[in-house]
Amino acid sequence: MKDRHPNKADLLTVGNLVVEFAIGRKSKIQAVSDVSFKIAGGETLGLVGESGCGKSTIARAIVGLQQPTSGRIRLNGHEMTGRSHKLQHDTRHPLQMIFQDAAASLNPSRKVGLTISEPLRAIGEATRRERARLARAQMEEVGLDPEQVYDRRPFELSIGQCQRVSIARALITNPRLLVCDEPVSSLDVSVQAQILNLLEKMKARHALTLLFISHDLAVVKNISDRVAVMYLGKLCEIADSEMLYRAPRHPYTAALLDAVPEFSRMRGPRKVNLRDDEIPSPVSPPSGCRFRTRCPRAQQRCEIDEPAMQNTAPGCQVACHFPLDAITGQNGKLGLRLSSVPVRRVL
């Protein structure tokens, strides 16, 4: 099992984060609902969930691209919410972001070298000549040839090269926290492996902390120390990576893993079959537990009471009234017992 770096202080703290968007004049949608988590220095936290569950909205709120409706975000001990734009700008240097669409995140009219050095100019560091030297050095570090790429524009590069440019741009200010919003989802499989290896290499070299967002469970497992699972704007489980993939405690997490053949075989014959009800709308989420309309273990309590995050094992938190039971089989590996709660439909 990977280490959560217990001796290191929490670099990022997100507390009771709520992000709402207006729909028309009277309605609102709560994209992120009362989300709380921490990331220790040097740790990689994977954030997974279905498309539209609020993962990217959390990322944008952390880096300041989306104003939270309420809640707190603390970076390296500094409060980031409720501050003026200038104060936020002055304290966000240790934080950078890598976007999903690498090409769209780059200025199409700006040469690659200037794009990479732009963060240094924005924070008022280094002369123009020094910025150019640092940009070339950063390009070499991420596997780009400055002689061939420095004066090119994004449309002259492949998607993989554009993502390397994005990584170089993010690293040039020597950040401590890197928010990676599905950085490999638009890449070919072979290029995905290259970018993931590059991120791991940069993490070790620069002592980085990562928030890695993805819907690809296999990718998240390979890169994360801990994994947080989201459903319809809320966190439903946070656990150490090996523990979560071997013995998930939330039915939604188990169903996600069952959908991936690799992890389905690893877990054996114990399956969680979702009900055939329609996926609820985030505009009008179900009462109580938001997953209850699809959960085969839902009871009357799930319809009334919203489950809170609770510790069910060392390093594991679950928001479920009837979490799956972790058991140890004859081979010493964790498994699941699904029969601890009678299954019936909630109308």
N, C-alpha and C positions, 0 to 999 in steps of 0.2 A: 504493500500500500504506500502511496506517495505521502510525503511529509507535508503538513500544512504550515510549516515554519512556526512552531508554537512559541519560539523565543523571540520572534520579531513582532514589532508593534504593528497594529493595523494601519495601513497606508490610506485606504479608502473606507469610509463609513457612510452608508446610505441608510437613512432612518425614516420610515413611514412616508416614503415618496409617493406622491399622487400627481399625475399629469392628466389634465382634461383638455378636450378639444370641443369647440362649439360646432354644433350641427344646426345650421339655420339660425334663427333668432332666439329660439326658446330651448332647444334641446342641447344636451352635452353628452359626449362619450368619454368615459374614464378609461383611457388607454393603459394607465398604470395605476394600480389600486393598493395603497398602503404596503409598499415593498420595502423590506429592510434586509441588508446583508453587509458583511465586512470582507475586506480582502487584506490579508497580511502582506507585508513587504516581502518580495521575492516569490510570491505565490501566483499561480495561474488558476483563476476561477472561470470555469466554463458555464455559459448561460444558454440553455436550450429550450425549445418549445416550438409549437406550430407557428406557421406564418400568421402574423397579425396578433400575436399574443402580447406584444409590448416590449420585446427585447431591444429593438433599435431605438425605441422611444426612451428607454432607460439610458442607453449609451449617449444619445443626444442631450439628455438632461445633465448627465455627468460632465460632459465636455462644454456645456454652456450654450449649445445650439438650440435648446428647447427650454423655455422657462417652466420650472415646476409649479404646479398649482399650490402644493404644500409639501411639507417634509423638509428633511435636512440632508445636505451632502457635505461631508468633511473630507478634505484632501490634505494628507500630511499634517493633520492638526489644525488646518485653517478652514473656517466656515466659508462655504462657497455660495450658499443661498442667502438671499436677502441683502446682498451687498451691491454697491455701485458697479457699473461696468468697468470702470478703471481699476477698482480694487480686485475684481475678479480677474481682469487681464494680468495684473501684476503677480497674482498667485497661481495662475494656471500654467506656468512654464513647465512644471514637472509632469504635465499631462498632455498627451497627444493621442490622435485617433487615426486608424486606418479604415477606409471605407470599403463597402462591398463592391461598388462599381469603380474600379481604379481609374479607368479612362475619364469618366464623368467627374471625378474628384480633382482632376488636373485642369488647369487653364489651357484651353486648346491653342491659344495664340502665344503662349509664353514658352520660351525654350526650357528644356528640362533642367539645365544647370541653374537657371534663375529660379525655377520652381522649388528646387531643393533648398536653395539658400534663402528663400523668401522669409521663413520663420525667424532667421537671425536678423534680417533687416527689420522685421516687424517689432522685435523686442529691443532693437537698438544696440545689437552686439556686433562687434568686428567691423573692420573697414570693408569696402567693396572688394578689394583684392584678397583680403583674408577670407571673406565669405566664399569667393570663388574657389580658393584653395581647399577650404573645408568641404565644399560641395563635391569637389572631385574626389577627395579622400573618402567621403561617405558613399559615393557611387561605387568605388572600388570595393568597399566593405560589403555591399549588398550584391556584388557580382555583376556590375555594369562597367563597361569600358568607357571611361570619360572621353577618350579621343574620338569614339564613334557616336556617343549618345549625348554629350554635353550640349551641343548646339541644335539637337533635334527637337521636334515638337511632338506632343503625345500621339497624334494621329500617325506618326511615322514609326511607332513602336508597337510591339505585340501587347496583348493584355497582361501577360506575365511580366514583361518589362515595365509596363505602367505600374503594376503593383510593387515592383522593386523600387521604382521611383517614389511611390507613396511611402514605403517603409523608410527609404533614405531621408525623405523630407521630415518624417516623424521623429527620426532618431537624431537629427542634426542639432537639436537643442538639448541633448542629453536628458531626456525625460526619465521619470521614475515609474510612471504608470502609462501603459499603452492599452488603449481601448480598441479592440479589433472587432469590427462589425461585419461578420461573415466575409472575411478577407479572401477566402479561397472558393466561395460558392460559384463564381462565374468562370473558374479556370478549368482547363483540362485536368484529368486525374494525374498525369505525370507532372504537370506544372504545380498542382496542388501540393504534391509531396515536396517539391523543391522549395516552395514558399514556406511550408510548415517547418521544414528543416532549417530554413533561414531564420524564422522567428525564434526557434529554439536556440539557435546559435547566438543570435543577438541578445536574447534574454540572459544567457549565461555570461556573455562578454560584457554587457552593460548593466548587469544586476537589475533587470527589469521586473516589474510586476505587470501581469496581463489580466485583462477582462476579455475573454474570448467568447464571442457570440456566434452561434451557428445552429442550424437545424440538422446538421450531419452528426449523428451520435458517434459514429466511428472516429471522426476527426476530433471531436471533443474529448473522447476517452484517451486518445493518444497524447494529447497536449496538456490536459488539465490535472491539477492536484485535487480540486474539489469541483463539483458540478451542482448548479442550481437549475431547477426545472420550473418553467412558467406555464400557466394555463389561464387564458382569458384575463390577462392583466395582473395576475397574482402569482406569487411563488407558492408552489405546493410541496417542494422537497429540496433540501440542500444536504449533500453528503460527500464524504471522500469518494473519489472517482471509482476505485476498485470496489468499495462497498456498494455504491449505488448500482453499478453495472452487474454485480454478482447477485445482489439481493435488494432490489428496490422496495421501498416500503409504501409508496403511494401508488394506488391502482393506475393512475394516469402514466406515471413513469414506467411501470411494468408494461402497460399497453404500448408505449412508444418503443420499448426494447423488443417486444414481441413482433413488431412490424419490420425489424431488421433481422434477416436470416442469421447473420453471424451471432448476434446476441440471443436470438431465440433458441439456437442450438445449444449455446452455453448454459442457458437456464433450464434446459430439459423440457419435460412435458407440461410443466406448470404454466398455464396461460391465463391471461385476463382478457376476456372477450367483451368488447365494448357493446353497449346497447345501440340499436339502430336509430335512435332518435336523432333529429337534426342537430347540428352544432349550433349552440345558442349564439345570439347576436350580442356583441359587446355593448351595443346601445341599450339593451335591456337584459342584463345578465340574470341568471336564475337566483332566487333567494337562497340563503344558507350557503351551502357548498356549491361553487360554480360548476363543478364537475359532476354533480349528482345526476343530471339528466342523461349522462352517458355511462355512468358508473354501474357495474353489475352488482356492487355491494351496497348501494345506497339504501339507507333506512329513513324512517320518519324524521329522526333527529337531523339528518343531513339537509332536509328541506327547511328546517326552522333555524338552526344554529350554524353560523359560519365558523368553520374550524380555524383555530389559531395555530401558529407554528409551535411545536412542542418537541422536546428532545426525546427520542425513542431509543437511542444508542449513542455511545461516544462518537462524536463527529457527525451525527445524523439528526436533522430536524425535518419533521413532516407536519403538514397541515391537513390532517385527516382524522375523522372520528373513529374510523375502523381501519387503521393501517394494516398492511400485510405483515404477517409474522415472519421474522427471520429465524431459520432453524439451521442446524449443522447436521449434514448427512454423514454417512459412513466414510466417505472419502475426505471428510474434514472441510469440505467447501460449503459456503453458505448457499441456502436455497430458500424457498418460500413455502409457507403453508397457507392455502387459500380458503380453508374451510372453517376458520375461527368465527366467522360471522355468517348467519344464514342469508342467502341471497334472495331478495324479492324486489319487485318493481315498486317504484314510488310514482304515483299518478299525479 
